Amino acid sequence: MSAIENSKLTVVGAGAVGSSVAYAALIRESARHVALYDIATARVEAEVLDLAHGSQFTGTSDIIGGADLDVTNDSHVIVITAGAAQKPGQTRTDLAGVNAGILRSLVPSLLERSPDAVFVIVTNPADVMAVVAQEVSGLPRERVFSSGTVLDTSRLRWKLGQRAGVSISSVHAYIVGEHGDTEFPLWSHATIGSVPILDWQPLDGQPKFTVDELDQIAIDVRDAAYKVIQGKGATNYAIGLSGARIVEAILEDEHAVMPVSTVLEDFHGVSGVALSVPSVVSAAGAVPIRETSFSEHELELFHRSAEALRQVADSIR
């Protein structure tokens, strides 16, 4: 396949996250047309108007939207952010029941209007919601996936780049597993350039990384959302940017490697749950890279993450 011409992105949900995805997609020109849908008429119309007022500065991308589902017609990618927001002290999995109900009612209507779309789920808990959306849609696994740990991986690379004294683009490391409390870094594959993370000598004279320091960085990354939510009530800018980046990989048929979350089938012994692993993202959707290796300890963490999500998914069926 090749890049999609005259592409259309629909963002479902005009809250802080959905509006940020739409904004990032406009300024990055991720899609030719961006639609924003929400049942809250006044809110979505105000957000669309505010975004449209900046059209002079967003290149060729344009914005439409409203509370009529027909604004989503003929989308190539649909990013779903609609749902109850995560509150201070609340985990992503606490949101599972109510948000699953929202997706079960939304997805069939969206699919009817855009039968060829790729669905990207951002609504939390994103991994569980990806399973719900894939089951209710009946679509192939590669066409329904969550944004997974793309944002978590960006947080990790930012922290490592700061400490190592290099640009983020020179940091090669992934967060995998749940987008949430059981996520973990694939330290066995982490490098700065071509140098294994523990062997890297920072250019500013600082000491090398230690295992204890890396463990603390992993905790900081895992808990980053809670810190942001405590301070400002929501995370929105970074997830908006990461969502737009995923959309670009789809619409441009990039075959980019990203840690998105698809419903797995016998991936290192895991089936039936959605977990983030390095995957090839293209116009066809997302396909996990089955050759991804894990250390013995990482495999234990991966299976623990899968079990935690399986319990949440089973609780809402």
SVG drawing of the C-alpha trace seen along z (x, -y; Angstrom):
<svg xmlns="http://www.w3.org/2000/svg" viewBox="-26 -33 60 53">
<polyline fill="none" stroke="black" stroke-width="0.4" points="0.0,0.0 1.0,-3.6 0.2,-6.9 -3.5,-7.7 -4.5,-10.6 -7.1,-13.1 -6.9,-11.4 -9.5,-11.9 -8.9,-11.5 -11.8,-11.5 -11.2,-12.1 -14.0,-10.9 -14.3,-12.9 -13.7,-16.6 -12.3,-16.6 -8.8,-17.6 -7.2,-14.5 -9.4,-14.5 -9.0,-18.2 -5.2,-17.9 -5.1,-15.0 -7.0,-17.1 -4.8,-20.2 -1.6,-18.2 -2.9,-16.5 -3.7,-20.0 -0.4,-21.6 1.6,-18.5 -0.6,-18.1 -1.1,-14.5 -4.2,-14.2 -5.8,-16.4 -9.1,-16.5 -9.7,-16.3 -13.1,-15.7 -14.0,-16.1 -17.1,-14.4 -18.7,-14.5 -22.2,-14.2 -21.7,-17.5 -22.8,-19.8 -21.7,-23.1 -18.3,-21.8 -17.5,-20.2 -18.7,-23.2 -16.6,-25.5 -13.5,-23.4 -13.9,-23.1 -14.5,-26.9 -11.4,-27.6 -9.3,-25.2 -10.7,-26.6 -9.8,-30.1 -6.1,-29.0 -6.5,-27.6 -4.2,-30.2 -1.4,-28.6 -2.1,-24.9 -1.1,-24.4 -3.5,-22.4 -5.3,-20.5 -8.8,-21.5 -11.2,-20.9 -14.9,-20.0 -17.0,-18.6 -20.1,-18.4 -22.5,-16.2 -23.9,-14.4 -22.1,-11.0 -22.3,-11.7 -19.3,-14.0 -17.2,-10.8 -18.3,-9.4 -15.6,-7.9 -12.7,-8.2 -9.5,-6.4 -8.4,-6.5 -10.6,-6.9 -9.0,-7.8 -11.3,-7.2 -10.7,-9.3 -14.3,-9.4 -14.9,-8.2 -14.7,-9.1 -11.5,-10.9 -8.9,-9.5 -9.2,-11.4 -6.4,-12.0 -5.7,-8.8 -7.7,-6.7 -6.0,-4.0 -6.7,-3.4 -8.3,-0.1 -10.8,-1.7 -12.3,-3.3 -12.8,0.0 -16.6,0.7 -18.0,-2.6 -15.7,-3.2 -16.3,0.3 -20.0,-0.5 -19.3,-3.7 -17.2,-1.8 -19.7,1.0 -22.3,-1.6 -20.0,-3.8 -17.9,-1.4 -20.6,0.3 -22.0,-3.2 -18.6,-4.4 -17.7,-1.3 -21.0,-1.6 -20.0,-5.0 -16.3,-4.2 -16.1,-0.5 -12.5,-0.6 -11.1,-2.7 -8.3,-1.7 -9.3,-2.3 -6.8,-3.7 -8.1,-3.5 -6.8,-6.1 -9.7,-5.8 -8.4,-4.3 -7.7,-1.6 -6.5,-1.6 -5.4,2.1 -8.7,3.4 -10.6,1.0 -8.7,2.3 -10.0,5.8 -13.5,4.5 -13.4,2.5 -11.9,5.4 -14.5,7.8 -17.5,5.6 -16.2,4.6 -15.3,8.0 -12.4,6.4 -9.0,8.1 -6.7,7.5 -4.3,5.3 -7.1,2.8 -8.1,2.1 -5.3,1.3 -4.6,-1.1 -1.9,-3.9 -0.3,-1.6 3.0,-2.7 4.0,-5.0 3.7,-7.9 5.3,-6.0 8.2,-5.2 8.6,-8.9 8.7,-9.7 11.4,-7.1 13.5,-8.3 13.2,-11.9 14.5,-11.0 17.3,-8.8 18.3,-11.5 18.5,-14.2 20.6,-12.0 22.9,-10.7 23.4,-14.1 22.1,-13.1 19.1,-13.9 15.9,-11.9 16.3,-10.5 19.5,-8.9 17.9,-6.9 16.6,-3.5 14.5,-2.0 10.9,-0.8 8.3,-0.6 6.2,2.6 3.3,4.4 0.3,2.6 -0.1,-1.1 -0.3,-1.4 0.9,-0.1 2.5,3.2 4.4,1.6 8.2,2.1 11.2,1.1 12.9,3.6 16.3,2.8 17.9,5.8 17.5,3.9 18.0,0.3 20.9,-1.5 22.3,-5.0 23.2,-5.0 24.7,-1.5 26.0,-1.4 24.1,0.7 22.5,-1.6 24.7,-0.4 27.9,-0.9 27.1,-4.5 29.5,-7.2 27.6,-10.5 29.5,-13.3 29.2,-15.8 31.4,-13.7 28.5,-12.2 28.9,-8.6 27.4,-5.7 23.9,-4.5 23.4,-2.0 20.8,0.8 19.3,-1.0 19.1,-4.3 17.4,-2.6 14.9,-1.0 14.0,-4.4 13.7,-5.9 11.2,-3.1 9.2,-4.0 9.2,-7.7 8.0,-6.9 5.3,-4.6 4.0,-7.2 4.4,-10.2 0.7,-10.5 -0.3,-10.5 2.0,-13.4 0.7,-15.4 -2.9,-14.6 -2.3,-15.7 -0.9,-19.0 -3.3,-20.0 -6.1,-17.5 -5.3,-15.7 -2.6,-14.6 -3.3,-15.9 -0.5,-17.6 1.9,-14.6 -0.8,-12.0 -2.1,-14.4 1.3,-14.5 1.8,-10.7 -1.7,-10.1 -1.0,-12.3 2.3,-10.5 0.5,-7.1 -2.0,-8.5 0.8,-9.7 2.4,-6.2 -1.0,-4.8 -1.9,-7.4 1.6,-7.6 1.9,-3.8 5.3,-4.2 5.8,-0.7 7.2,-2.4 8.1,-0.4 6.0,-1.6 5.0,0.0 1.2,0.0 -1.1,2.5 -2.9,5.1 -4.9,8.1 -2.1,10.7 -2.2,14.3 0.4,16.7 2.9,13.9 5.5,15.4 2.6,17.5 0.1,14.7 -3.2,14.7 -6.5,12.8 -5.3,9.7 -3.9,6.5 -0.4,5.5 2.2,3.1 5.1,4.7 7.2,3.3 4.9,3.4 5.0,2.4 2.4,-0.4 1.2,-1.0 -1.9,-1.6 -2.9,2.0 -2.8,1.3 -0.4,2.7 1.4,6.0 3.4,7.2 7.1,8.1 7.1,11.7 10.9,11.9 11.1,9.5 13.1,11.2 12.8,10.8 15.2,11.6 14.0,14.2 13.0,11.5 11.3,9.4 9.3,12.4 8.1,12.9 7.0,9.2 5.3,9.5 3.2,12.5 2.4,10.6 1.2,7.7 -0.9,10.0 -2.6,11.6 -3.4,8.2 -5.2,7.1 -6.9,10.4 -8.5,10.1 -9.8,6.6 -11.1,7.7 -12.9,10.7 -14.5,8.5 -16.3,6.4 -17.5,9.2"/>
</svg>
